[in-house]
Amino acid sequence: MKACLLRADGTGRATLWTEVLTMRSPLDTHWTRHWLIMLVVIAFSGSVLAQPAPCAGAGVFAEPETLFGSYHTESVALGDLDGDGDLDAFVVYELASLTRIFFNQGGQQGQQAGTLLDSGQQLGTCNIPRVSLGDLDGDGDLDAFISCGEDDPHRVHINQGGIQGGVEGFFSHGGEQDLGNFHGRGNALGDVDGDGDLDAFVVHDFFEADRIYINQGNLQGGSAGQFVDSGQSLGSRRSSSVALADLDGDGDLDAFVTHFDGPDGIYLNQGGDQNGTEGVYIDSGQILQTWGSLDVALADLDGDGDIDAIPVKGSALVLMNQGGAQGGTEGDFLSSAYLMGTVTDRAIAIGDIDNDGDLDAVVAGSSIYEVLHLNQGGLQGGTAGTFSTDLQAIPSNNFTRDIALGDLDNDGDLDAISVSGAFPGGVPDLIHWNQFIAPDCDGNGNPDPCDVQQDPSLDCDGNGELDSCELTSGASDINGNGILDVCEETLFLRGDVNTDGILDIADAIYVLGWLIGYDWSSPTCMDSCDSNDDGGIDIADPIHFLGFLFSNSAAPPPPFPDCDIDPTADALECDAFDGCP
């Protein structure tokens, strides 16, 4: 799992976010205040991205655009590496023995946002590398942690901006720290010990135990960005990926670990409700319903305030956290749905693809398409946490190893990058542009559903269309006040009791007959019967109306002589009136 730490200091950093982790402030010795760190979770162990201000679009992807070149790409992470407010790409390869950084040409480059060009850096790499991004040394820019497979040590690449005094976006070689050589398969960054800096949770294959590397800044009193093995050896399975989140809702980070050779597992941080030492992990003992998974993404899929999971191995299962809406124990997981996919599915990214405020999932593998699972809450009007599947949503290259989501072109929707683990000389990596199809009838540059979500009063009848556009198209507004008639009180004409559009003696007879109990149907618009507008219906009303017709008495009060709403507040209603044009 890769994590990109985004600055929240108003300096123009990318605003995409996924989850907010609560971390104790290193400046607060009494641990009574907390500070918020925003993580974009991107990469091999799944990514989670949400837009800050959702507005509904279609989430349709264009034909892919070739990116980067034909390499054996293992992993990609997106983040604002050079600090200019757009998303760049950190790409690691295996057989090419390269790590490359691609700068987005928006921002300080002054070109088209979404165009990614190689920065010229070629950093050393290792076998089976997985990259995560985060501010490891606490200086406000994004650094990189790479876990390595086989016998290669894990690597830390420090961004040379910030306290390094160099150029932001350019990275150290990464050989300065040699961390373990235990057949790494994936990693996740998070503040596992609650001291305000990012630590690393690394999982391993070939029955090597999973390990936690503690950042030596803050509580440890050493140098931020320097890592030391915590000494914990977790599990003895063949782990494939890891994701961190507060699974049991007690304020610290727990770990969801997937395994090649058995059921996936959950390790609970012993801080919080466990009343132990934060940063120490113990197997929860849960036997999950997912087996042999290759990747996992964590997010609140059903909008009930706890973290759910989607592990992936040739299709996927949705595991719902049993806290929140489920009414059980937070941190316990049960399968709620099977998500159809392909037998080769191996990577997952979660984000609000259609911008409707809930989280969708993109699952990738060795297929000519990446699979899109749309959450049925929000725009779809169904149950949040249930999904519809489009097996041919995103054309691909048949060899995807990893997929990441981000708004690369700064147009307000999530695009996708899929990277290929093809054989040498194989297919290139791809970028998939989200087309964000949505109507804009008023031509203000903001899709209509966005307008409505931002100001619901623009759609008074709740039909999803802007009132102004309906009026332009000929919707009824008899009194010309710019408000749809269906959104106002029923229009009527006072005195026209039988709603035939004619004021005559028949109206007075209708009221008299109804008042004395003739077997006539009740008037559909009681307000029209109240000729003198005193708020009641009695013999005085037909007498008043007959005086107007035959004795030049005062005319009925408004609405008269034209149809309109009743300007007088009273208890009478007008359920229907057919006499207005």
CORRAVEN-V382068 format. One line per field, one symbol per residue. phi: phi as a letter, one per 30 degrees, with the letter a starting at -180 (. if undefined). A space follows every 10 residues. Layout:
phi = ???
This chain:
phi = .cbcdcdbci cidecdbbbc cdbddddcdc hccbbccccc cbkddjbbbb ddbdbdbcic cdedcdbikc bddcabbcad dcicjbccbc bcccddhbbb cccdddiddi cddjdcbddj dbcdbadhdb cbcaddcicj bdcbccdbch cdddbbccdd diddiccdjc bddjcdbcci achdblabca ddcicjbccb cccbchiddd bbccdddhed iccdjccbed idccibccdb abbcaddcic jbccbcccbd clddbbccdd diddiccdjc cbedidcddc bidcaabcad dcicjbccbb dbahiacccc dddhddiccd jcbbdcaccd acdcebbbbc addchcjbcc bccbadbdbd ccccdddhed iccdjcbccc dbdbebcibd cabbcaddch cjbccbcccc cddeiddddb ccdddhdadb dciciceedd edddbeddbd cicicdeddd dddjddbedi ciceedccde dabdjdddhc ibcadeddde dddddcjddc ddedbdeddd dchcibbaed dddddddddb bhdedededa dcdadddcda ddcbdaacdc d
